[in-house]
Amino acid sequence: MIVLGYWNLRGYAQSIRLLLEYLQVEYKDKIYHENGDEWFNVDKKELKTDFPNLPYLIDGDIVVTESLVIPIYLAKKFKKYELIGQNHDGSFNQKEITFLQILQILKDLRDQLNASAKVPSFKQEKDQIFKENFNLIFEKIKKQLGENSYILGNLSYLDFYFYEVLKVFQFFYPKLSIFTDFIDRIENIPQIKAYLQTKQNKIFLFDRMKNQFYF
Ligand SMILES: N[C@@H](CCC(=O)N[C@@H](CS)C(=O)NCC(=O)O)C(=O)O
């Protein structure tokens, strides 16, 4: 069975969990306790890859790390190439490049928010920071989305990723009300809707890390 390993956090793993749920793949959600013992002292040393990290995905003999690569592996394994912007048969489509570009841009956006929120002045300056650093990316995504339901036109992993980024933004900016129709759309995908009602999904966004942030 496929194993996805990560901390007791949504973090970099949650959009991968959403993808696994969407694909209706049986998997073990291996959660590491925050004290890090089991990960750093045992599993990290034993994971059969030169690049051990969290999240990781184990599929038999195959070990995949790097959060932006794991979804690509899954889409290819299950031959759902359109989830990564390719044609249905896995052949090249220009959308594949757009997919990779936007995925990287969204990761940067998320990392930048996390880094900004670790600075004490974030609490006072966050609206200004939003205007200066984040708003433009959201405007661009809005333009890319246009009248479509999903970022690439069809549903792709980008939509799960963007959904999670929006959730992180909602956490730091509770009054922010953007892309609400998009959020509803993702939450109403039957597999996602079912997952969101389960216990596993109760892993909170940042619960145990709250004291690292100023918000
Ligand atoms: N570039 C990696 C970064 C992974 C990473 O920073 N993982 C953090 C949690 S978000 C971690 O605690 N890794 C465990 C380790 O360093 O051993 C990715 O995108 O997957």
The ligand as a Gaussian input file, in Angstrom:
#p B3LYP/6-31G(d) Opt

LIG

0 1
 N       11.745000      20.984000      -0.601000
 C       11.110000      20.086000       0.326000
 C       11.095000      20.708000       1.678000
 C       10.582000      19.734000       2.708000
 C       10.616000      20.285000       4.104000
 O       11.110000      21.414000       4.354000
 N       10.076000      19.502000       5.017000
 C        9.993000      19.916000       6.401000
 C        8.528000      20.000000       6.806000
 S        7.630000      21.107000       5.806000
 C       10.648000      18.905000       7.310000
 O       10.434000      18.985000       8.517000
 N       11.427000      17.979000       6.786000
 C       12.024000      16.936000       7.589000
 C       13.515000      16.903000       7.516000
 O       14.133000      17.954000       7.236000
 O       14.071000      15.847000       7.768000
 C        9.695000      19.784000      -0.174000
 O        9.084000      20.657000      -0.844000
 O        9.192000      18.688000       0.069000

